[in-house]
Amino acid sequence: MASLSLDINNADVVLEILRESKGFLELTAIDLDVDSAFELAQIQRQLSRWHLQWSETWANDSSRREILTLTQAWADRIRDMAAVLV
């Protein structure tokens, strides 16, 4: 999602990944400790906020930069969490 956020023409692709990510986070949280599950819930809440106002969010340059920054940080954090489960 992060790298796709660089191009304004990727709105539909990023939105689909956003939708899939919300479901993925919900399923993943089941197997985590309370603190990690809470962290994933916070990520899911932000994804939902973007989703609810997608047209406005995507049209705004600073919002797209926020998507890029946050989703990259989240991807790194989730990767760290996944290593704990292996």
Secondary structure, DSSP 4 states (H G I P E B T S, - for coil): -TGGGGSGGGHHHHHHHHHHHHHHHHHHHTTS-HHHHHHHHHHHHHHHHHHHTHHHHHH-HHHHHHHHHHHHHHHHHHHHHHHHH-
